[in-house]
Amino acid sequence: MVCCDCPRHCGQQRDEKTAGGVCRSPRLPRIARAAPHFGEEPCISGERGSGTVFFSGCNLRCVFCQNHEISRGKVGKTVSVERLGDIFLELQDKGVHNINLVTGSHYVPEIVSALERAKLSIPVVWNSSGYDSVPMLRRLEGLVQIYMPDLKYLYSDAAKRYSAAPDYPEVAKAAIGEMYRQVGKFVLDDDDMLKSGVLIRHLILPENEQNSRAVIEYVAANFPGDKVLFSLMCQFTPMPGTERFPELQGRVSAELNDRLCDYMVKCGVEYGFWQEPDSATDEMIPDFDLTGI
């Protein structure tokens, strides 16, 4: 099958079990882990965990990816659409707060079929890089209640340097706009768990303060007040393969994190989360050992 699902429009062949395309993935979903996860924002993980399904492969392939074991397609097991639907139901039976689909952008048709089959009674979270095509997102309408996209870059040169995607800013802005159109203002339940809405995440990169400021400004200007939640993350950790990027060999300083937190408040971004600098460890990266598959 020739694939043009994502914004790459690579047009490469992806068969049921043969990997291809920029995402280096087969047509049927490959999964590296499906289990309760406690490393998300409090309104997602809660006390019982988020039922997180980590899909293998990625259409963005950032050089600093903390989940590089799976994003580069090296780890995972191929499953049928029927099995994927059963995995969703098995996680729901464990009492998780939601079903959290991590980097599933290259499997949208199969995920849609699995969700329609499962008929879940808990919210579904679309956890993506933000590099999603609007037509594919429209296929998720009514099946996804919570969108949790990254907004990694608003500078095209950074997007090109670190993700080989100079069009990322425009693609992500269009994608997040579509997500908000579908689900509207965020809604929390009585336990402060997210029932529906958009939670935009931004990972601070070392030596990229102006990019982070631009992201904060964009969110403040386009989603003022209580329209969306925003999560400012300082958990960047240097990963293998970034040696040719000297600026990515350190961690985010406490001073930079403080400046951006203050700027977030100054710009009027009031609803959301930020991290302390000591969160920059690899302790929350799960074992991609095929658990739950």
NUVEXTI-576176 format. One record per residue (C-alpha): x, y, z; residue in one letter. Coordinates in Angstrom, 2 decimals, padded with zeros to 5 digits. Layout:
REM NUVEXTI-576176
@xx:X | yy:Y | zz:Z | code:a .
...
***
This chain:
REM NUVEXTI-576176
@xx:000.00 | yy:000.00 | zz:000.00 | code:m .
@xx:001.39 | yy:003.40 | zz:-001.00 | code:v .
@xx:001.14 | yy:005.67 | zz:002.05 | code:c .
@xx:000.33 | yy:009.39 | zz:002.10 | code:c .
@xx:-001.38 | yy:009.44 | zz:005.50 | code:d .
@xx:000.86 | yy:011.88 | zz:007.36 | code:c .
@xx:002.24 | yy:015.33 | zz:006.44 | code:p .
@xx:005.36 | yy:013.73 | zz:004.95 | code:r .
@xx:003.34 | yy:012.37 | zz:001.99 | code:h .
@xx:006.27 | yy:010.07 | zz:001.32 | code:c .
@xx:004.32 | yy:007.80 | zz:-001.01 | code:g .
@xx:006.32 | yy:004.75 | zz:000.01 | code:q .
@xx:005.08 | yy:001.17 | zz:000.21 | code:q .
@xx:003.75 | yy:-000.11 | zz:003.52 | code:r .
@xx:002.37 | yy:-003.65 | zz:003.53 | code:d .
@xx:000.65 | yy:-005.42 | zz:006.43 | code:e .
@xx:003.90 | yy:-006.69 | zz:007.94 | code:k .
@xx:006.63 | yy:-005.07 | zz:005.83 | code:t .
@xx:007.98 | yy:-001.79 | zz:007.16 | code:a .
@xx:008.33 | yy:001.19 | zz:004.87 | code:g .
@xx:007.98 | yy:004.96 | zz:004.65 | code:g .
@xx:009.61 | yy:007.65 | zz:006.74 | code:v .
@xx:008.01 | yy:006.07 | zz:009.82 | code:c .
@xx:009.65 | yy:002.72 | zz:008.95 | code:r .
@xx:006.47 | yy:000.91 | zz:009.89 | code:s .
@xx:004.21 | yy:-001.75 | zz:008.43 | code:p .
@xx:000.55 | yy:-001.08 | zz:007.70 | code:r .
@xx:-000.63 | yy:-003.13 | zz:010.68 | code:l .
@xx:000.18 | yy:-001.54 | zz:014.06 | code:p .
@xx:003.43 | yy:-002.40 | zz:015.82 | code:r .
@xx:003.34 | yy:-001.93 | zz:019.59 | code:i .
@xx:006.18 | yy:-001.87 | zz:022.13 | code:a .
@xx:004.17 | yy:-001.72 | zz:025.36 | code:r .
@xx:000.56 | yy:-001.53 | zz:026.60 | code:a .
@xx:000.22 | yy:-000.94 | zz:030.35 | code:a .
@xx:-000.83 | yy:001.57 | zz:033.03 | code:p .
@xx:001.57 | yy:004.50 | zz:032.96 | code:h .
@xx:002.14 | yy:007.10 | zz:035.67 | code:f .
@xx:004.50 | yy:009.51 | zz:033.93 | code:g .
@xx:001.97 | yy:011.85 | zz:032.34 | code:e .
@xx:000.47 | yy:015.07 | zz:033.73 | code:e .
@xx:-001.61 | yy:014.56 | zz:036.92 | code:p .
@xx:-004.91 | yy:015.05 | zz:035.09 | code:c .
@xx:-003.99 | yy:012.16 | zz:032.75 | code:i .
@xx:-002.20 | yy:009.66 | zz:035.02 | code:s .
@xx:-004.22 | yy:010.20 | zz:038.20 | code:g .
@xx:-004.02 | yy:007.51 | zz:040.89 | code:e .
@xx:-004.79 | yy:004.52 | zz:038.67 | code:r .
@xx:-002.58 | yy:005.34 | zz:035.75 | code:g .
@xx:-003.14 | yy:006.05 | zz:032.08 | code:s .
@xx:-003.70 | yy:002.99 | zz:029.91 | code:g .
@xx:-000.84 | yy:003.73 | zz:027.56 | code:t .
@xx:-000.23 | yy:002.03 | zz:024.23 | code:v .
@xx:003.21 | yy:002.86 | zz:022.81 | code:f .
@xx:003.23 | yy:002.46 | zz:019.02 | code:f .
@xx:006.52 | yy:001.74 | zz:017.25 | code:s .
@xx:007.86 | yy:003.99 | zz:014.54 | code:g .
@xx:007.30 | yy:007.71 | zz:014.09 | code:c .
@xx:006.77 | yy:010.09 | zz:011.20 | code:n .
@xx:008.78 | yy:012.87 | zz:012.85 | code:l .
@xx:011.89 | yy:011.12 | zz:014.21 | code:r .
@xx:013.38 | yy:013.91 | zz:016.35 | code:c .
@xx:017.09 | yy:013.53 | zz:016.98 | code:v .
@xx:016.59 | yy:014.00 | zz:020.74 | code:f .
@xx:013.69 | yy:011.55 | zz:021.16 | code:c .
@xx:013.64 | yy:009.93 | zz:024.60 | code:q .
@xx:011.70 | yy:006.98 | zz:023.19 | code:n .
@xx:014.23 | yy:006.44 | zz:020.40 | code:h .
@xx:014.17 | yy:002.66 | zz:020.96 | code:e .
@xx:010.69 | yy:002.53 | zz:019.50 | code:i .
@xx:010.39 | yy:005.75 | zz:017.49 | code:s .
@xx:013.05 | yy:004.48 | zz:015.10 | code:r .
@xx:011.14 | yy:001.26 | zz:014.59 | code:g .
@xx:013.60 | yy:-001.11 | zz:016.23 | code:k .
@xx:011.31 | yy:-002.53 | zz:018.93 | code:v .
@xx:007.73 | yy:-003.73 | zz:018.72 | code:g .
@xx:005.33 | yy:-006.49 | zz:017.80 | code:k .
@xx:002.84 | yy:-006.36 | zz:014.93 | code:t .
@xx:-000.78 | yy:-006.93 | zz:015.95 | code:v .
@xx:-004.08 | yy:-007.21 | zz:014.11 | code:s .
@xx:-006.80 | yy:-004.59 | zz:014.37 | code:v .
@xx:-008.85 | yy:-007.09 | zz:016.38 | code:e .
@xx:-006.01 | yy:-007.63 | zz:018.84 | code:r .
@xx:-005.51 | yy:-003.88 | zz:019.18 | code:l .
@xx:-009.16 | yy:-003.46 | zz:020.14 | code:g .
@xx:-008.80 | yy:-006.24 | zz:022.71 | code:d .
@xx:-005.72 | yy:-004.53 | zz:024.18 | code:i .
@xx:-007.77 | yy:-001.35 | zz:024.68 | code:f .
@xx:-010.45 | yy:-003.33 | zz:026.52 | code:l .
@xx:-007.91 | yy:-005.20 | zz:028.65 | code:e .
@xx:-006.41 | yy:-001.89 | zz:029.79 | code:l .
@xx:-009.86 | yy:-000.52 | zz:030.54 | code:q .
@xx:-010.55 | yy:-003.60 | zz:032.68 | code:d .
@xx:-007.45 | yy:-002.76 | zz:034.76 | code:k .
@xx:-009.21 | yy:000.39 | zz:035.96 | code:g .
@xx:-007.06 | yy:002.99 | zz:034.16 | code:v .
@xx:-008.40 | yy:006.51 | zz:033.77 | code:h .
@xx:-008.10 | yy:006.59 | zz:029.99 | code:n .
@xx:-006.63 | yy:004.89 | zz:026.93 | code:i .
@xx:-003.52 | yy:006.80 | zz:025.88 | code:n .
@xx:-002.36 | yy:006.31 | zz:022.28 | code:l .
@xx:001.28 | yy:007.38 | zz:021.94 | code:v .
@xx:002.62 | yy:008.24 | zz:018.45 | code:t .
@xx:-000.11 | yy:006.49 | zz:016.49 | code:g .
@xx:-000.21 | yy:009.01 | zz:013.65 | code:s .
@xx:001.00 | yy:006.49 | zz:011.06 | code:h .
@xx:-001.71 | yy:003.97 | zz:012.05 | code:y .
@xx:-004.84 | yy:006.14 | zz:012.01 | code:v .
@xx:-007.07 | yy:003.90 | zz:009.82 | code:p .
@xx:-006.25 | yy:000.83 | zz:011.91 | code:e .
@xx:-006.70 | yy:002.69 | zz:015.21 | code:i .
@xx:-010.07 | yy:004.01 | zz:014.07 | code:v .
@xx:-011.23 | yy:000.46 | zz:013.29 | code:s .
@xx:-009.97 | yy:-000.82 | zz:016.66 | code:a .
@xx:-011.68 | yy:001.99 | zz:018.59 | code:l .
@xx:-014.95 | yy:001.44 | zz:016.75 | code:e .
@xx:-014.72 | yy:-002.23 | zz:017.64 | code:r .
@xx:-013.86 | yy:-001.67 | zz:021.32 | code:a .
@xx:-016.59 | yy:000.87 | zz:022.17 | code:k .
@xx:-014.72 | yy:002.12 | zz:025.24 | code:l .
@xx:-016.41 | yy:003.75 | zz:028.22 | code:s .
@xx:-013.39 | yy:005.84 | zz:029.28 | code:i .
@xx:-011.74 | yy:008.77 | zz:027.47 | code:p .
@xx:-009.28 | yy:008.17 | zz:024.64 | code:v .
@xx:-006.13 | yy:010.32 | zz:024.57 | code:v .
@xx:-004.37 | yy:011.11 | zz:021.28 | code:w .
@xx:-000.75 | yy:011.65 | zz:022.37 | code:n .
@xx:001.23 | yy:012.86 | zz:019.38 | code:s .
@xx:004.16 | yy:014.94 | zz:018.19 | code:s .
@xx:001.73 | yy:017.48 | zz:016.72 | code:g .
@xx:002.91 | yy:016.54 | zz:013.24 | code:y .
@xx:-000.53 | yy:015.26 | zz:012.21 | code:d .
@xx:-002.47 | yy:015.80 | zz:009.02 | code:s .
@xx:-005.89 | yy:017.41 | zz:009.34 | code:v .
@xx:-007.65 | yy:014.82 | zz:007.11 | code:p .
@xx:-006.38 | yy:011.98 | zz:009.33 | code:m .
@xx:-007.41 | yy:013.84 | zz:012.49 | code:l .
@xx:-010.92 | yy:014.22 | zz:011.10 | code:r .
@xx:-011.18 | yy:010.44 | zz:010.98 | code:r .
@xx:-010.70 | yy:010.44 | zz:014.77 | code:l .
@xx:-013.55 | yy:012.84 | zz:015.47 | code:e .
@xx:-015.97 | yy:011.39 | zz:018.01 | code:g .
@xx:-013.54 | yy:008.61 | zz:018.92 | code:l .
@xx:-010.94 | yy:010.74 | zz:020.72 | code:v .
@xx:-011.97 | yy:012.91 | zz:023.66 | code:q .
@xx:-008.57 | yy:014.25 | zz:024.73 | code:i .
@xx:-005.87 | yy:015.54 | zz:022.39 | code:y .
@xx:-002.37 | yy:015.84 | zz:023.87 | code:m .
@xx:-000.11 | yy:017.17 | zz:021.09 | code:p .
@xx:003.39 | yy:018.51 | zz:021.32 | code:d .
@xx:004.06 | yy:021.96 | zz:019.99 | code:l .
@xx:007.77 | yy:021.45 | zz:019.55 | code:k .
@xx:008.78 | yy:024.33 | zz:017.32 | code:y .
@xx:007.55 | yy:027.61 | zz:015.98 | code:l .
@xx:010.87 | yy:028.27 | zz:014.25 | code:y .
@xx:011.23 | yy:026.46 | zz:010.95 | code:s .
@xx:015.02 | yy:026.29 | zz:011.14 | code:d .
@xx:014.89 | yy:024.40 | zz:014.46 | code:a .
@xx:012.26 | yy:022.05 | zz:013.07 | code:a .
@xx:014.47 | yy:021.34 | zz:010.07 | code:k .
@xx:017.63 | yy:020.87 | zz:012.14 | code:r .
@xx:016.22 | yy:018.52 | zz:014.75 | code:y .
@xx:013.31 | yy:016.80 | zz:012.96 | code:s .
@xx:013.94 | yy:017.27 | zz:009.21 | code:a .
@xx:010.51 | yy:018.91 | zz:009.04 | code:a .
@xx:010.77 | yy:022.61 | zz:008.15 | code:p .
@xx:006.99 | yy:022.69 | zz:007.71 | code:d .
@xx:006.40 | yy:021.55 | zz:011.30 | code:y .
@xx:005.22 | yy:024.95 | zz:012.64 | code:p .
@xx:002.44 | yy:025.33 | zz:010.09 | code:e .
@xx:001.46 | yy:021.65 | zz:010.19 | code:v .
@xx:001.28 | yy:021.59 | zz:013.99 | code:a .
@xx:-000.71 | yy:024.83 | zz:014.20 | code:k .
@xx:-003.26 | yy:023.48 | zz:011.73 | code:a .
@xx:-003.41 | yy:020.14 | zz:013.56 | code:a .
@xx:-003.94 | yy:021.72 | zz:016.98 | code:i .
@xx:-006.60 | yy:023.99 | zz:015.52 | code:g .
@xx:-008.46 | yy:020.93 | zz:014.23 | code:e .
@xx:-008.08 | yy:019.17 | zz:017.58 | code:m .
@xx:-009.61 | yy:022.14 | zz:019.37 | code:y .
@xx:-012.43 | yy:022.34 | zz:016.83 | code:r .
@xx:-013.35 | yy:018.75 | zz:017.62 | code:q .
@xx:-013.30 | yy:018.79 | zz:021.43 | code:v .
@xx:-013.47 | yy:022.45 | zz:022.51 | code:g .
@xx:-012.54 | yy:023.85 | zz:025.91 | code:k .
@xx:-011.04 | yy:021.44 | zz:028.39 | code:f .
@xx:-013.30 | yy:019.81 | zz:030.98 | code:v .
@xx:-012.14 | yy:018.32 | zz:034.29 | code:l .
@xx:-014.20 | yy:015.97 | zz:036.43 | code:d .
@xx:-014.70 | yy:016.27 | zz:040.19 | code:d .
@xx:-011.34 | yy:014.55 | zz:040.76 | code:d .
@xx:-009.49 | yy:016.97 | zz:038.45 | code:d .
@xx:-009.07 | yy:014.29 | zz:035.80 | code:m .
@xx:-009.28 | yy:015.48 | zz:032.22 | code:l .
@xx:-012.52 | yy:014.32 | zz:030.58 | code:k .
@xx:-012.12 | yy:016.16 | zz:027.28 | code:s .
@xx:-010.15 | yy:018.94 | zz:025.66 | code:g .
@xx:-006.64 | yy:019.77 | zz:024.43 | code:v .
@xx:-003.44 | yy:019.65 | zz:026.49 | code:l .
@xx:-000.55 | yy:021.19 | zz:024.55 | code:i .
@xx:002.94 | yy:020.13 | zz:025.57 | code:r .
@xx:006.22 | yy:021.87 | zz:024.91 | code:h .
@xx:009.65 | yy:020.44 | zz:025.69 | code:l .
@xx:012.27 | yy:023.12 | zz:026.40 | code:i .
@xx:015.44 | yy:022.46 | zz:024.41 | code:l .
@xx:018.83 | yy:023.73 | zz:025.60 | code:p .
@xx:020.01 | yy:026.84 | zz:023.75 | code:e .
@xx:016.55 | yy:027.30 | zz:022.18 | code:n .
@xx:014.94 | yy:029.84 | zz:024.51 | code:e .
@xx:013.48 | yy:032.01 | zz:021.76 | code:q .
@xx:011.68 | yy:029.04 | zz:020.24 | code:n .
@xx:010.07 | yy:028.28 | zz:023.61 | code:s .
@xx:009.06 | yy:031.91 | zz:024.05 | code:r .
@xx:007.43 | yy:031.85 | zz:020.62 | code:a .
@xx:005.46 | yy:028.72 | zz:021.55 | code:v .
@xx:004.23 | yy:030.32 | zz:024.79 | code:i .
@xx:003.24 | yy:033.49 | zz:022.92 | code:e .
@xx:001.35 | yy:031.47 | zz:020.32 | code:y .
@xx:-000.65 | yy:029.50 | zz:022.89 | code:v .
@xx:-001.46 | yy:032.66 | zz:024.87 | code:a .
@xx:-002.64 | yy:034.52 | zz:021.77 | code:a .
@xx:-004.62 | yy:031.72 | zz:020.13 | code:n .
@xx:-006.05 | yy:029.86 | zz:023.13 | code:f .
@xx:-006.55 | yy:032.54 | zz:025.80 | code:p .
@xx:-008.13 | yy:031.95 | zz:029.17 | code:g .
@xx:-009.33 | yy:028.44 | zz:029.91 | code:d .
@xx:-009.52 | yy:027.10 | zz:026.36 | code:k .
@xx:-006.61 | yy:024.64 | zz:026.61 | code:v .
@xx:-004.17 | yy:023.26 | zz:029.15 | code:l .
@xx:-000.47 | yy:023.90 | zz:028.57 | code:f .
@xx:002.42 | yy:021.82 | zz:029.88 | code:s .
@xx:005.93 | yy:023.31 | zz:029.91 | code:l .
@xx:008.45 | yy:020.50 | zz:030.25 | code:m .
@xx:012.13 | yy:020.73 | zz:031.21 | code:c .
@xx:012.82 | yy:016.99 | zz:031.20 | code:q .
@xx:015.19 | yy:017.11 | zz:028.21 | code:f .
@xx:017.92 | yy:014.50 | zz:028.55 | code:t .
@xx:020.76 | yy:014.08 | zz:026.00 | code:p .
@xx:020.17 | yy:010.93 | zz:023.98 | code:m .
@xx:022.45 | yy:008.72 | zz:021.85 | code:p .
@xx:022.87 | yy:010.14 | zz:018.37 | code:g .
@xx:022.87 | yy:013.81 | zz:019.35 | code:t .
@xx:026.65 | yy:014.13 | zz:019.47 | code:e .
@xx:026.67 | yy:016.17 | zz:016.27 | code:r .
@xx:024.45 | yy:018.77 | zz:017.96 | code:f .
@xx:026.71 | yy:020.43 | zz:020.57 | code:p .
@xx:023.86 | yy:022.58 | zz:021.88 | code:e .
@xx:021.92 | yy:019.44 | zz:022.86 | code:l .
@xx:024.65 | yy:017.93 | zz:025.01 | code:q .
@xx:023.56 | yy:019.66 | zz:028.20 | code:g .
@xx:020.35 | yy:019.86 | zz:030.19 | code:r .
@xx:017.91 | yy:022.69 | zz:030.70 | code:v .
@xx:019.24 | yy:024.98 | zz:033.40 | code:s .
@xx:017.14 | yy:026.00 | zz:036.39 | code:a .
@xx:017.59 | yy:029.61 | zz:035.32 | code:e .
@xx:016.20 | yy:028.98 | zz:031.83 | code:l .
@xx:013.31 | yy:026.99 | zz:033.24 | code:n .
@xx:012.50 | yy:029.79 | zz:035.70 | code:d .
@xx:012.62 | yy:032.45 | zz:033.00 | code:r .
@xx:010.20 | yy:030.52 | zz:030.81 | code:l .
@xx:007.84 | yy:029.74 | zz:033.69 | code:c .
@xx:007.78 | yy:033.46 | zz:034.52 | code:d .
@xx:007.20 | yy:034.28 | zz:030.85 | code:y .
@xx:004.32 | yy:031.84 | zz:030.70 | code:m .
@xx:002.64 | yy:033.63 | zz:033.59 | code:v .
@xx:003.42 | yy:037.04 | zz:032.09 | code:k .
@xx:001.77 | yy:036.02 | zz:028.81 | code:c .
@xx:-001.36 | yy:034.94 | zz:030.64 | code:g .
@xx:-001.04 | yy:031.16 | zz:030.30 | code:v .
@xx:-002.72 | yy:030.21 | zz:033.57 | code:e .
@xx:-004.02 | yy:026.68 | zz:033.16 | code:y .
@xx:-001.59 | yy:023.80 | zz:033.03 | code:g .
@xx:001.66 | yy:022.43 | zz:034.37 | code:f .
@xx:005.40 | yy:022.95 | zz:034.55 | code:w .
@xx:008.25 | yy:020.75 | zz:035.69 | code:q .
@xx:011.11 | yy:021.17 | zz:038.13 | code:e .
@xx:014.63 | yy:020.77 | zz:036.68 | code:p .
@xx:015.22 | yy:017.56 | zz:038.64 | code:d .
@xx:012.68 | yy:015.85 | zz:036.37 | code:s .
@xx:015.40 | yy:015.58 | zz:033.70 | code:a .
@xx:016.16 | yy:011.90 | zz:034.21 | code:t .
@xx:015.44 | yy:008.73 | zz:032.29 | code:d .
@xx:013.58 | yy:007.14 | zz:035.21 | code:e .
@xx:010.14 | yy:007.71 | zz:033.67 | code:m .
@xx:011.06 | yy:006.11 | zz:030.34 | code:i .
@xx:009.26 | yy:002.75 | zz:030.45 | code:p .
@xx:010.70 | yy:-000.59 | zz:029.49 | code:d .
@xx:009.65 | yy:-001.32 | zz:025.92 | code:f .
@xx:009.48 | yy:-005.05 | zz:026.60 | code:d .
@xx:006.19 | yy:-005.91 | zz:024.83 | code:l .
@xx:004.25 | yy:-005.87 | zz:028.11 | code:t .
@xx:000.51 | yy:-006.20 | zz:027.54 | code:g .
@xx:000.76 | yy:-007.26 | zz:023.90 | code:i .
***
